[in-house]
């Protein structure tokens, strides 16, 4: 979910076949590369109103080449700060980037594509992921949501760096593991409060306005852009956190959608703590599957005679007992003494699980630690955490806002219900319950959720949304059984509640599956975009071969 833009990795193509599944228990049939997918054409009942010339419309709106993506034309749309209060006259500017259709246009294909929340859409726009035919017929639209990138960014880089580095360098030497003593619990609560206070001060706006940066406001910004362009309907794609934006738009404006594609799907009917705990379980499930796949591969498991999980558990337990010292080489041959903590391992492992090839790197780093060399794991940590290996300063990701990750997520999602102190007690109790679970991956649950309880715009009661229906809109749900960030069964649940849904997924796989170089699911989505064609099967399993771990 977080930092999806940083994990767009190119997979080697192991298999270009698909398996079709008519029901969960149906017989699977093989489809070869040369066969066309089984589809049925569904002609539209009416032709929606579309503008004729997108280039001319963008010019009328003051469009200019985007500063951070010159292949796009950027337009700035002035929208209400609060779409849901007509009496509030304050506005904010939001920037959309468009690659106009190169031929006769079918309309807009809007990309709710940034990961996070926090990812920039325009600076990370990647047009090469679209086929020439799609670019010929569709205006490809990206955006920087309010508070991010070109759209009036909110930043508290210094406050975040301090909180993040404090978390990574924490030495849990008091009591048992976790926040198990009153002293540790008090410190954790105070640290979270200090972070929020310092962050709000550094951002420099009235804290009461943070509630206007929620996902439902972002969805209305997209609707304002649609109205500015003048199209009646458009195609909408959401990936990872972007699926929450896409679903928010679909709940409010399904009459303006000609199709909806959700890739790496979040179940937006869940509360914040439900989502986080399910994600935590998914990360641990993926890690266990990686252990099994590694043990079955002699190259991966080399040097781990007792098995990869035993090697990993040995390292995790050692770090849980005390940070491990190591000598880090600097340029010029100098070495400096440093400490590697359990939280550093936890953070590193989390991000290495997104992709089959990075899972392989993780296992080989575990093998190196078993042989006495911690440096491969340390280097993965520095890369994933965006830490300067020379100075140990936090650099950050230039295309990702840590500030808005926290602000948006905490403003969107309620954690438990009840009085504030009662909710914080629940957070600490839940965090302690997670300590020591196999295989010992807890993703910093307590520091993150405690922060959310202090954010001024955070909801105070967990009220779940009704399941998404999107009546009359063909909706594709794409996911993978080993997606650690957006758990498989969340997408499965979303699909099962849709009015007109299609579920395409990979056994194994990674976080988000479209445009990874495989005919399945790409061909089904392209046929829908270009011809309005829908699969005859409601569920389709893509066969990517061995997609758990890859060298």
C-alpha positions in Angstrom: 0.0 0.0 0.0 2.6 2.5 1.1 5.2 3.7 -1.5 3.8 1.6 -4.4 5.5 4.0 -6.8 8.9 2.9 -5.5 8.2 -0.8 -6.2 7.3 -0.8 -9.9 9.7 -3.6 -10.8 9.9 -5.4 -14.1 9.4 -9.1 -13.8 11.0 -11.6 -16.1 8.3 -13.4 -18.1 8.1 -17.0 -16.9 4.8 -17.9 -18.4 2.4 -16.2 -20.8 -0.7 -18.4 -20.2 -3.9 -17.9 -18.4 -6.3 -20.3 -16.6 -10.0 -19.6 -16.7 -12.2 -20.3 -13.7 -16.0 -20.1 -14.1 -16.7 -20.6 -10.4 -14.4 -21.1 -7.3 -14.7 -24.9 -7.7 -14.9 -25.2 -11.4 -12.5 -27.1 -13.6 -9.6 -25.1 -14.9 -8.9 -25.0 -18.6 -5.6 -23.9 -20.2 -5.5 -21.1 -22.7 -2.4 -20.8 -24.9 -0.6 -17.7 -25.9 -2.0 -17.8 -29.5 -5.6 -18.1 -28.4 -7.6 -15.0 -27.9 -9.3 -14.6 -24.5 -12.9 -15.7 -24.3 -14.9 -12.5 -24.4 -18.3 -11.2 -25.2 -18.9 -7.8 -26.7 -21.3 -5.5 -24.7 -22.3 -2.5 -26.9 -23.1 0.6 -25.0 -26.8 1.4 -24.7 -26.1 5.0 -25.6 -23.2 7.1 -26.7 -22.0 9.3 -23.9 -21.3 13.0 -24.5 -17.6 13.5 -25.3 -15.6 16.5 -26.3 -14.1 16.3 -29.7 -10.6 17.7 -29.2 -8.8 17.2 -25.9 -5.7 19.3 -27.0 -7.9 22.3 -27.7 -9.8 21.8 -24.4 -6.5 21.7 -22.4 -5.4 24.8 -24.2 -8.6 26.6 -23.2 -8.0 25.5 -19.6 -4.5 27.0 -19.7 -2.6 23.8 -20.1 1.2 23.8 -20.1 3.9 21.0 -20.2 4.1 19.5 -16.8 7.2 20.6 -14.9 8.1 17.1 -13.7 6.7 15.1 -16.7 7.1 17.0 -20.0 5.2 14.3 -21.9 2.1 15.4 -20.1 0.1 18.7 -20.4 -0.8 20.0 -16.9 -3.9 21.9 -16.1 -4.7 23.5 -12.7 -8.2 23.2 -11.5 -9.4 25.4 -8.7 -11.8 23.4 -6.5 -13.6 24.0 -3.1 -11.4 23.3 -0.1 -14.5 21.4 1.3 -16.7 20.0 -1.5 -19.4 19.1 1.0 -20.0 22.6 2.5 -21.3 25.1 0.0 -21.1 27.8 2.6 -17.3 27.4 2.8 -15.9 29.6 0.0 -12.2 28.6 0.4 -10.6 27.0 -2.5 -7.4 24.9 -3.4 -5.6 24.3 -6.7 -5.2 20.7 -7.8 -3.1 19.7 -10.9 -4.0 17.1 -13.5 -1.5 15.9 -16.1 -2.9 14.6 -19.5 -1.4 12.7 -22.4 -4.1 13.4 -25.1 -5.2 10.6 -27.4 -3.1 10.4 -30.4 -5.9 9.5 -32.7 -9.7 9.4 -32.6 -10.5 9.5 -28.9 -12.8 7.3 -26.9 -12.5 9.5 -23.9 -10.5 9.7 -20.7 -8.7 6.9 -18.8 -8.0 8.4 -15.4 -5.2 6.9 -13.3 -5.8 6.9 -9.5 -2.3 5.5 -9.6 -0.2 6.9 -6.7 0.6 4.5 -3.9 0.5 5.3 -0.3 -1.4 7.6 0.3 1.4 10.0 -0.4 2.6 9.0 -3.9 2.8 11.6 -6.6 0.9 10.8 -9.7 2.4 13.2 -12.3 6.1 12.8 -11.6 5.8 9.0 -11.6 3.6 8.8 -14.7 4.8 6.0 -16.9 3.2 6.1 -20.4 5.1 3.1 -21.6 2.9 0.8 -19.6 0.0 1.5 -22.0 -0.3 -0.2 -25.4 -0.1 2.0 -28.5 -3.7 1.2 -29.2 -4.8 2.5 -25.8 -2.7 5.7 -26.1 -4.2 6.1 -29.6 -7.8 6.2 -28.4 -7.6 7.4 -24.8 -6.5 10.6 -23.0 -4.3 9.1 -20.2 -4.9 11.3 -17.1 -2.8 11.5 -14.0 -3.0 13.8 -11.0 -1.3 15.0 -7.8 -3.9 14.8 -5.2 -4.4 17.8 -2.9 -1.5 18.2 -0.5 1.0 16.4 -2.7 3.5 17.2 -5.5 2.2 20.0 -7.7 -1.0 20.4 -5.8 -0.1 22.6 -2.8 2.0 20.1 -0.9 1.9 19.8 2.8 5.2 18.7 4.4 6.7 18.1 7.8 9.9 16.5 6.7 11.9 17.3 9.8 9.2 16.0 12.3 8.8 12.8 10.3 12.5 12.2 10.0 12.9 12.5 13.8 10.0 10.2 14.5 11.0 7.6 11.9 14.7 7.5 12.9 13.7 7.2 16.6 11.5 4.2 15.7 14.2 2.5 13.6 16.9 3.0 16.3 14.8 2.0 19.3 16.6 -0.5 21.6 13.8 -2.4 23.4 16.0 -3.3 26.4 13.4 -2.6 29.1 11.2 -5.5 30.3 10.2 -8.1 27.8 9.5 -7.5 24.1 7.2 -4.7 23.0 5.6 -1.9 24.9 5.2 -4.0 28.0 6.1 -1.6 30.8 4.3 1.7 31.9 7.6 3.5 31.2 7.6 2.3 27.5 3.9 2.9 27.0 4.1 6.4 28.4 7.1 7.2 26.1 5.4 5.8 23.1 2.3 7.9 23.7 4.4 11.0 24.3 6.5 10.4 21.2 3.4 10.1 19.0 1.9 13.3 20.5 5.2 15.2 20.0 5.3 14.0 16.3 1.8 15.2 15.6 2.4 18.6 17.4 5.7 19.2 15.5 4.3 18.0 12.2 1.2 20.3 12.3 3.5 23.2 13.4 5.9 22.5 10.5 3.1 22.2 7.9 2.0 25.7 9.0 -1.8 25.5 8.4 -4.7 25.5 10.7 -5.0 22.0 12.0 -8.8 22.1 11.6 -8.2 22.1 7.8 -6.5 18.7 7.8 -9.9 17.1 7.6 -10.2 18.5 4.0 -7.4 16.3 2.7 -9.4 13.0 3.0 -10.0 10.6 0.1 -13.6 11.6 -0.4 -12.4 15.1 -1.1 -9.9 13.8 -3.6 -12.7 11.9 -5.4 -14.6 15.1 -5.7 -11.5 16.8 -7.2 -11.6 14.2 -9.9 -15.3 15.0 -10.5 -14.4 18.7 -10.8 -11.8 17.8 -13.4 -14.4 15.7 -15.3 -16.8 18.7 -15.3 -14.0 21.1 -16.4 -13.2 18.8 -19.4 -16.8 18.2 -20.3 -17.0 14.4 -20.8 -20.1 12.7 -19.5 -18.3 9.4 -18.7 -14.8 8.1 -18.4 -12.7 5.0 -17.5 -11.2 5.0 -14.0 -8.2 2.8 -12.9 -7.1 2.6 -9.2 -4.1 0.8 -7.9 -3.3 0.1 -4.2 -4.3 3.2 -2.2 -5.7 4.5 -5.5 -8.4 1.8 -5.3 -9.8 3.7 -2.3 -9.9 6.9 -4.3 -11.6 5.0 -7.2 -14.1 3.4 -4.9 -14.9 6.7 -3.3 -15.6 8.2 -6.7 -17.7 5.2 -7.7 -19.8 5.4 -4.6 -20.6 9.1 -5.3 -20.6 9.3 -9.1 -21.1 5.9 -10.7 -23.3 7.5 -13.4 -20.2 9.1 -14.8 -18.1 5.9 -15.1 -18.0 3.7 -18.2 -15.8 1.2 -16.4 -13.8 0.7 -13.2 -10.6 -1.2 -12.7 -9.2 -1.9 -9.2 -5.7 -3.3 -9.0 -4.3 -4.4 -5.6 -7.7 -3.8 -4.1 -8.5 -2.4 -0.6 -11.8 -3.3 1.0 -13.0 0.2 2.0 -15.8 -1.2 4.1 -13.3 -2.2 6.8 -12.1 0.0 9.7 -8.5 1.1 10.1 -7.6 -1.5 12.7 -9.3 -4.2 10.7 -7.3 -3.2 7.6 -4.0 -3.0 9.4 -4.3 -6.3 11.2 -5.4 -8.1 8.0 -2.4 -6.5 6.2 -0.1 -7.6 9.0 -1.4 -11.2 8.7 -0.9 -11.0 4.9 2.8 -9.9 5.3 3.4 -12.8 7.6 1.6 -15.3 5.3 3.8 -14.1 2.4 6.9 -14.5 4.4 6.1 -18.0 5.3 5.4 -18.9 1.7 8.8 -17.3 0.8 10.5 -19.6 3.3 8.9 -22.6 1.7 9.7 -21.6 -1.8 13.3 -20.7 -0.8 13.8 -24.1 0.9 12.7 -25.8 -2.3 15.3 -24.0 -4.3 19.0 -25.1 -3.8 20.4 -21.8 -4.9 18.1 -19.8 -2.6 18.6 -22.0 0.4 22.3 -22.4 0.1 24.0 -21.8 3.4 20.8 -22.3 5.4 21.1 -26.0 6.3 18.4 -25.8 9.0 16.0 -24.0 6.6 15.4 -20.4 5.8 12.8 -19.8 8.5 15.2 -21.1 11.2 17.9 -18.8 9.9 15.5 -15.9 9.9 14.1 -16.7 13.4 17.6 -16.9 14.7 18.4 -13.4 13.4 15.0 -12.0 14.6 15.5 -13.4 18.1 19.0 -12.1 18.4 17.8 -8.6 17.4 14.9 -8.8 19.8 17.3 -9.5 22.6 19.6 -6.6 21.7 20.8 -4.6 18.7 23.6 -6.3 16.7 26.9 -4.3 16.2 28.5 -4.3 12.8 31.3 -2.3 11.0 30.1 -0.4 8.0 32.7 0.4 5.3 32.8 4.0 4.1 34.5 5.3 1.0 38.3 5.4 1.4 38.4 2.2 3.4 37.3 3.7 6.7 34.9 1.6 8.8 32.4 2.9 11.4 30.7 1.0 14.2 27.0 0.9 14.0 24.0 -1.1 15.5 21.3 -3.0 13.6 17.9 -3.1 15.5 14.9 -5.4 15.3 12.8 -2.5 13.9 15.4 -2.0 11.1 14.9 -5.7 10.2 11.1 -5.4 10.5 11.0 -2.4 8.1 13.4 -4.0 5.6 11.6 -7.3 5.4 8.3 -5.6 4.9 9.3 -3.9 1.7 11.3 -6.8 0.4 8.1 -8.9 0.4 6.4 -6.9 -2.3 8.0 -8.6 -5.3 9.3 -12.1 -6.1 12.8 -10.9 -7.0 13.2 -8.7 -3.9 12.0 -11.7 -1.8 15.0 -13.6 -3.3 17.3 -10.8 -2.3 15.9 -10.9 1.2 16.5 -14.7 1.6 20.1 -14.4 0.4 20.7 -11.6 2.9 19.4 -13.9 5.6 21.8 -16.5 4.4 24.6 -14.0 4.7 23.7 -13.1 8.2 23.8 -16.8 9.2 27.3 -16.9 7.7 28.3 -13.9 9.9 27.9 -11.1 7.3 25.2 -8.6 8.2 26.1 -6.1 5.5 23.8 -7.4 2.7 20.8 -6.9 5.0 22.1 -3.5 6.1 22.3 -2.4 2.5 18.7 -3.5 1.9 17.7 -1.5 4.9 19.3 1.7 3.8 17.8 1.4 0.3 14.2 0.6 1.5 14.3 3.2 4.3 15.8 5.9 2.1 18.6 6.4 4.6 22.0 7.9 3.5 24.4 5.0 4.2 27.3 7.4 4.8 25.6 9.8 7.2 22.6 7.8 8.4 20.4 10.8 7.7 16.9 10.3 6.4 16.7 11.3 2.7 13.1 10.5 1.9 11.6 9.6 -1.4 11.4 12.7 -3.7 8.2 11.3 -5.3 6.5 10.3 -2.0 5.1 12.4 0.9 5.5 10.7 4.2 3.5 13.6 5.7 0.4 13.0 3.6 0.7 9.2 4.1 0.0 9.8 7.7 -2.5 12.7 7.4 -4.7 11.0 4.7 -4.6 7.5 6.2 -5.3 8.7 9.7 -8.0 11.1 8.6 -9.7 8.4 6.5 -9.6 5.5 9.0 -11.0 5.1 12.5 -9.1 3.0 15.0 -11.4 1.4 17.5 -14.2 3.3 19.1 -14.8 5.0 22.4 -13.1 7.7 24.5 -9.6 8.7 23.4 -7.7 7.1 26.3 -9.7 3.9 25.9 -8.7 3.7 22.2 -5.0 4.3 23.0 -5.2 1.5 25.6 -6.6 -0.8 22.9 -3.8 0.1 20.6 -1.1 -0.7 23.2 -2.9 -4.0 24.1 -3.2 -5.0 20.5 0.4 -4.2 19.8 1.5 -6.3 22.8 -0.6 -9.2 21.6 1.3 -9.1 18.3 4.7 -9.5 20.0 6.5 -12.7 19.1 4.1 -14.0 16.5 5.6 -16.3 13.9 7.5 -15.2 11.9 7.9 -12.1 14.0 6.8 -9.3 11.7 4.7 -6.6 13.2 5.3 -3.6 10.9 5.5 -1.0 13.7 1.8 -1.2 14.5 1.8 0.7 17.8 3.9 3.8 16.8 1.8 4.3 13.6 -1.7 3.8 15.2 -0.8 5.9 18.2 0.0 8.8 15.8 -3.4 8.4 14.3 -5.1 8.8 17.6 -3.5 12.3 18.0 -4.2 13.6 14.4 -6.8 16.4 14.8 -8.8 15.2 11.7 -8.9 11.5 12.8 -12.4 9.9 13.1 -13.3 9.0 16.7 -15.7 6.1 15.9 -15.2 3.2 13.6 -18.2 3.2 11.3 -17.9 0.8 8.4 -19.1 1.7 4.9 -21.6 -0.6 3.1 -20.0 -2.9 0.5 -19.3 -1.4 -2.9 -22.0 -2.2 -5.5 -21.4 0.2 -8.5 -24.7 -0.8 -10.2 -24.5 -0.8 -14.0 -20.7 -0.2 -14.2 -18.5 -3.2 -15.3 -15.8 -3.5 -12.6 -12.6 -5.4 -12.7 -10.9 -6.5 -9.5 -7.3 -7.5 -10.0 -5.1 -9.0 -7.3 -2.7 -11.8 -6.3 -2.9 -14.4 -3.6 0.5 -13.4 -2.2 0.0 -9.6 -2.3 1.3 -8.6 1.1 0.1 -4.9 1.0 -3.5 -5.4 -0.1 -4.5 -8.9 1.1 -6.1 -11.2 -1.5 -9.3 -11.8 0.3 -10.0 -8.0 0.6 -10.2 -7.9 -3.2 -12.2 -11.1 -3.3 -14.7 -9.7 -0.9 -15.0 -6.5 -3.0 -15.6 -8.6 -6.1 -18.3 -10.7 -4.5 -20.4 -7.7 -3.6 -20.2 -5.9 -7.0 -23.3 -5.5 -9.2 -21.3 -6.3 -12.3 -17.9 -7.6 -11.2 -15.0 -9.6 -12.8 -12.2 -11.0 -10.7 -8.8 -11.6 -12.3 -6.0 -12.8 -10.1 -2.6 -14.5 -9.9 -1.7 -17.5 -7.8 1.4 -16.2 -5.9 2.4 -12.9 -7.5 3.0 -9.5 -6.1 1.3 -6.2 -5.2 -0.7 -5.1 -8.3 -0.7 -7.2 -11.4 -1.6 -5.0 -14.4 1.2 -4.0 -16.9 3.7 -6.5 -15.6 4.4 -7.9 -19.0 1.9 -10.8 -18.9 -0.9 -11.3 -21.4 -3.2 -12.1 -18.5 -4.6 -9.8 -17.1 -3.5 -7.2 -19.6 -5.4 -8.5 -22.6 -8.7 -8.6 -20.8 -8.4 -5.0 -19.7 -7.2 -3.8 -23.1 -10.1 -5.6 -24.8 -12.5 -3.9 -22.5 -11.0 -0.5 -23.0 -10.8 -0.8 -26.8 -13.8 -2.9 -27.7 -16.1 -2.8 -24.7 -15.5 -6.6 -24.5 -16.1 -8.4 -21.2 -14.9 -11.9 -20.2 -17.5 -14.7 -20.3 -16.1 -15.9 -17.0 -16.6 -13.9 -13.8 -13.3 -15.3 -12.3 -10.1 -15.8 -14.1 -6.8 -17.2 -12.7 -3.7 -16.0 -14.4 -0.8 -18.5 -14.6 2.5 -16.7 -14.2 4.4 -19.9 -13.4 6.6 -19.8 -10.3 5.7 -16.3 -9.0 6.5 -16.7 -5.3 10.3 -16.1 -5.4 12.6 -15.4 -8.4 16.3 -14.9 -8.8 
